[in-house]
Amino acid sequence: MPDIIASNDFESPALFWLYREIKRLDESMRAVGLADEEARRNVCERFFFGIEEGLTTPVKAMDDEDYTPKLVLIGADDRHLQATSMFDFHEYAHAIVAEYFEDRIPSSGNS
């Protein structure tokens, strides 16, 4: 079992992961016909603002045991990183969603 290290090195790749997932959610909404960009942005903001809870609130399994989801990032050097107690998805969610919707190349409507 590899050691999972709480490290500040988690921050940068976690933010790139967050951006990628915002893009993926936005593309999914567009694919099912949600053309209203403001509505898609609002969905992304709400969903990713709540990701902190999704990654910290235990879930109960069939054996009645609690399991807590965690985002662990594995580097090319096989380091397994998780967030330190200072990393907070709430702090980044709106900023990364704004960056995605304000700085990306506008879609042609075909994707």
CORPEDA-V436239 format. One record per backbone hydrogen bond with DSSP energy under -1.0 kcal/mol. NH is the residue of the N-H (numbers start at 0). CO is the residue of the C=O. Records with the same first field share a line. If there is no record, write none. Layout:
# CORPEDA-V436239
NH->CO + CO
This chain:
# CORPEDA-V436239
4->79
6->81
9->6
10->7
13->9
14->10
15->11
16->12
17->13
18->14
19->15
20->16
21->17
22->18
23->19
24->20
25->21
26->22
27->23
28->24
29->25
30->26
31->27
32->29
33->28
34->32
39->35
40->36
41->37
42->38
43->39
44->40
45->41
46->42
47->43
48->44
49->45
53->49
54->50
55->52
56->52
58->66
60->64
63->60
66->58
72->80
74->78
77->74
80->72
81->4
86->83
92->88
95->91
96->92
97->93
98->94
99->95
100->96
101->97
102->98
103->99
